[in-house]
């Protein structure tokens, strides 16, 4: 379990992170969302030890992180980059060896991973000669070649083509399934929503909300109901205890004063004809995000 | 796709994975520097050109050197007694004056002049030239007074100049070439952002040390290759080297160069870390480049000025050139190189500490040039 305790960082006068605390559980895919300049990259850099925090600690399994621990982290920085003139395989092997793998094992890992990422034919090409999509795949290889036990990925989906997005999603899910804590940031809230077990929302250097996706939904979700019938729902406005928020022919979104009023409305709809669906309105992450950040 | 990120815990063998120490990490980093440099066409071509230049100067030296053979003269019968026995001339016998004149006109046997008997002359001979007075032949046949110098120069000034030039250019070229290489390598990592991945794995100190060591190995390799090539060339073309006189100063030069180079390399790396684009390297490293160039020009212009040389031999930036020069000239006491070396060592250590500080605090600051104050503060 990766934990941040009151991590604070100042850039001169500006307070970039203000007592940031959250947890990335073992085997939990944790999404890290926030606007531009909210402090996501700074937080991740501090976790990786690339930046030093002014206050606070980062622990793994209760122990304060050391350089040796961090060598077992997989990190994809927001600013992508590899050595342009090095060959794909050579570069991947080099990074694995810096992480402590023996030459033979590094070579084996790298070949296997590049093959899986669809770069098997490109192992002897230099990075600069690859297409942009393949450069991104090489970047993924660089983050994973040393078989990390904790993954921290800054915007892993930005600039990826749909196939690569699919690959990265698979990688993240597999890593979490094997018990590794996985933290990734993204602006693509739909991906985060689909993928994440837990969410951390940061705004202006402070944690605005954190917890499991379902508990956040329960806390910030609406009390509105969505009804779809084959007939016209004009009568719903006259139904006691019901306030219609949105309406279009056989479709309506409404708020109910009480459970009884809601039940009565549904019974009335069933009595009038064919009910296609009735459900609590789906709260999107975007809605929660907007609510929490404001 | 399945990716077993947990493999190291479940089936990774202990010998496949370890936590590499500082030395092992530095070895990997310096190894990469060397491999990539050896693959660079620019590096190979410039090394090749440098080698060719050294070889050419050795071969040309031997060609010009061989011209200083004894002047040949055609000796007409009757003057043989005068010329034979003369150690400064090589006699080519000619039957009579007509034959000798023909030899001179045709350039047969490379004769420069004719020595013919002339009973009316005080010396009993006459010297005939073709277009101009053959001075070397005349002086060989003249009687010169004995010359004694009251304060003879220990070293031939011409030789001193060449040695100064040699130390100067080797230091200047190597320091500049490999200093610039380090600067480029630092900025390349910043510009391509790969530095963030590196720093999440290894310390800035290991990264800097690896770069300095990798490039130092290359610099020494190049100097060694040049030295071997020059000595081989001199031996093969049959030229004699003043190794006895040059030996101690060359050893000192190597020692001073090694430490001086580490100092300059740290400064090059630190200043380069301030910028994020390759185009800005030139501007930002200018002060360090100056520190390399000034000793070069000083030693060329002032190699006959003991005061300037004495100062140079103690200032850490010029000591690698100045002190070996004074050792060669024999103007340094035995303890002086050691004092200067201690001074250089202290300065180099300081440069490495400050350099590492600037390097570490500037690596992740991309965009505009990092101000000195901010870089030093860390």
Interface residues (C-beta under 8 A of the other chain):
Chain A: X45 X48 X49 X50 X51 X67 X68 X70 X71 X72 X73 X74 X75 X77 X79 X80 X81 X82 X83 X84 X85 X86 X94 X95 X97 X98 X99 X100 X101 X102 X104 X105 X113 X116 X142 X143 X144 X147 X148 X149 X151 X167 X170 X171 X174 X175 X178 X179 X180
Chain B: X1 X2 X3 X4 X5 X6 X7 X8 X9 X12 X13 X15 X16 X17 X18 X19 X20 X25 X28 X29 X32 X36 X39 X188 X189 X192 X193 X194 X195 X196 X197 X198 X199 X200 X201 X202 X203 X364 X366
